[in-house]
Amino acid sequence: MSEAATDQPGLRLERDGDIGFIIASNPARMNAFTASMWEAVPRLIAAAEADEAIRVIVLRGEGTRAFSAGADISEFDSARTGGATHAYDELNDAAFRALSGCSKPLLAMIHGFCLGGGLAIALCADIRIADEAAQFAIPAAKLGLGYNARWVRPLLAAVRPAHAKELMFTGRRFQVAEALHMGLVNTVVTTAELEEKTRALAGEIAANAPLTVRAAKRTIDELTRNPQTPDIAAMDAAVAACFDSEDYAEGRLAFKEKRKPQFKGR
């Protein structure tokens, strides 16, 4: 499944085997997100979720210069002033809710610049892999715009409050070594290795039992986001579905037969 690349800014989904790539393409502006790109996020996440062949979703930017420089500032005079601000924030919120609510494993493959809304998108991923040229920033304080509280939650799930404040108070760019120390990224590799390593990790995850992986994601997200009142029933149901699945029977049989299991996600 794919939507063809064009010279116009856009977001597209491409499937390669069991990996779905959601690609931000606006290279003239370092893959910054236009309003139409924000609007496409929920649709493409839904399409990747609905495609049974896709077991892992990878977020990335077109080319190797940038993951994303965030929201396209050239639209701010029309889209983020006066009454238009609320509508634009609703687009952002819908995009982040779709990313955060995705049931399939979500990886961020980060080339180069990962700034503002681009970093907010990457923080919605379960795992972030960056190249050695990656830089990270939340420059809201340098633009005078307010940073929606809903988008701070994923940041606080990744880094300590003091680091979150440093990112937001200064607005400066942090090099990849600093980002790794903070916890913004899981792994740093060379630029030449980034796609290969990301595909290898996605493939390793995709080879495992999908229901088990999704149950683990559901449990970790629920306990992280709602530590005081987690939905225990929903977590228990996800675990029970694993034990009731054909994949559990296949896993046990493969272990006895000393072979690699062939999981089907059911």
N, C-alpha and C positions, 0 to 999 in steps of 0.2 A: 504494500500500500504506500503510495507516495503522492505528493503534489509537486509538480515540476518547479524547478528553480527559475526565477526570472530576475530581470535587472531591477524590478521594483521592490521596495521593502516588503518583507513578508515573513510568515512563519509557515513551515511545512513539516509534514510527517513522512519519514522514509523508513520502510522496514527492510532489514537485512537479516534473513533467517529469523531467529527468535528475539532479535533486538530491534526496538523501534527508536529511531532518532528524531527528536523534535529540534529543528534547526532554525535559529534566528538569523535572518539574512537581511542586513542593511549595512553592507560593508563600507559605504561612503561615510557612515556615521558610527563606525565601530559597533555595528549590530545593535544600535539603540532601538528600543521598542517604540513604534508608533502606536497610536490609538487602535488602529486596525489589527496590529500584532497582538496587543493585549487582549483584544476582543476574541482573537482566534485561539487563545490558550485553552479555555474550557472545551471548545469543540475538538481540538486535536488530542487533548488528554482523554476525552470520552471515546474518540476513535481508537486510540491506542489501548484503552481498557477493553473495548468491545472486540478487538482483534485477538482471537484465541491463540494465534501463532506468536504473538508478542508476549514475552515473559519478563523482559526488562526494558525500561525506557531510559534513554540517554538524552539529556539536554545539552546542546552545544551551540556555538556560534559558527557562522559561515567563515571559512578560512582559518588562519592561525593568528591573526592580529588581536582579536578580542572575543571573549565569551559574549559580553554585552556591556556597553557603556551606560546601561540603564534606560530611563525614559528619554525619548527624543525631545531635547530641549527646544528645538525649532518649532514645536507645536505648542509650547507653553503659553505664548501670548494669546492664542485662541482657545486652547483647551484647558488651561489651568489658571484662569482668571475669572473673577465674578461668579456668576451662576453656573458656568461650565465646569468649575472645579469639582463639584459634587458628582457630576456625571462621569468625569474622568476617574475619580477615586472609586466609583462603583465598578468601572472596568478593571481597575487594578485589583480590587478586592475579589471580584469574581475569578480573576486569573489565579490569585494566590490561594483561594479556597479550592480551586480545581487541582492545583499542584499539591497542596498539603493534604488533600483528601484522596489522592490517587492510591489505589490499593496495591498496584504493582510496584516493585522496586524501582526507584528513581535515582539515577546517577547524574551528576553534573561533571562534564568534561570541560575544564577551564583552560583555554588558551588566553594568555595575555590579560587584557584589561577586563576586570569584573567589578563594575562600579554601580553605586546607587541601586536602582531597581534591578540591575543585572545581578548584583550580589544578593538582593532579596529573593530573586528567583532561584539562585544557586543554593541558598539556605533552605529552600523548601525540599531540596533533594535529600535522599537518605545518606548518600555518600558523595563526597566531592574530591575529585582528582584534578590537580593543577600542574601546569608545566612550570619550568624554572623561571620563565619570564612573566608569570602572572603577577598582577598588582590588584589590590583591593581597596575600596574606599566607599564611604557613605557621605557624599559632599553636600548634604542638605543644608548644613549650616553656612556653607559658602554661597548658597543660592537664596537663603531666606525663606525656604519653604518648610512647612511642618511635616514631620515624618509620622505617618499613621501608626498608632499603637499596635494595630493588628499585625504590622510587618516587623515589629520589634520582637515579638514572641519567638519566631524561628531563630533570630539572632541570639537571644538569651538561652535558647536550647543548645547553641553551639559554643558560646563563649561565656566567660564570667562577666558579671555586671560591670566591673571596672574596665574590662576590655571593650565592652559595648559602649560605655561612656566615652572612652578614648576615641573610638571610631567616630562616634556621633558628635562629640564636642569639637574635635579638631578638623574633621572633614578631610584629613590628609590621606595620601596613598600609602598603603603598607605593602612592603615587599613580601614575596611568597614565604620566605623564612619566618617572618614575623607572623604571617597568617597561619602557618603550621603550628607555631608555638602557641598562638591564641586558641587554636582549635577550629579555625574557619575552614580548614581543609583536612582531609584524612591522609592524603599522600601527595608527594611532589615527585615528578619524574622529568626527564629531559623533554624538550619540545618535540624532538624526533620520536620519542617513545610514547607520547601521550595517547594517541589514538589506539596504538597496539595494546597498551596496558589497560586502557578503558574497556576495549573489546574483550580482553582476556578476563577481566573482572566480571563484566556483564555475562560472559559465557559461563563462568564458574557458577554464578548465581542462577542463571537460566537452567543449568543442568540439574539443579536440586529440585526437590518436590515443591511445586508452586504454592500449594495450599499451606505447607509448613512455613515457607518464606513469608507469605502474606499474613499468616497468624502471628508470626514473630513481629512483623512490622506493625500490625494492629495493636499488639500488646505493648510494645515499646512506645509507640505514639500515644496510646491512651494513658499509660502510666506517667509519661512525661508531661502531657498537656493537662491532664486532670488528676494530679497526684492525690488530692484529697477525696475526690468522688469519682474514681474510675468506673467505667461500665464493666463490671465483673462478668455479668451475664453474656455480654457480647464477646468478651475475650474467651470465656469458657466455650461458647458456641464455635468460635473459630478453631479452637484446639480440638473439640469434639469432631468437627468436620474432617480433621486430619485422620483421626483414628477410624472414621467411618469410610474413608476413601479407598478407591482402587489403588492409589499410589502407595498407601501404607502396606497393602498386601504385596504389591510389586517390590517395595523396598525390602520387606522381610524375605521374599523369595530370592531376590537378587543376592542378598547377603548369604543365604544358604548355598546358593549356586556359585558363589564367588565370582560374580559378574557385575558390570555396571548397570544400575537400574535404569529403566526407560519410563520416566514419569510422564503422565498425560494431563496432570492438573485436575484430576477428578477422582 
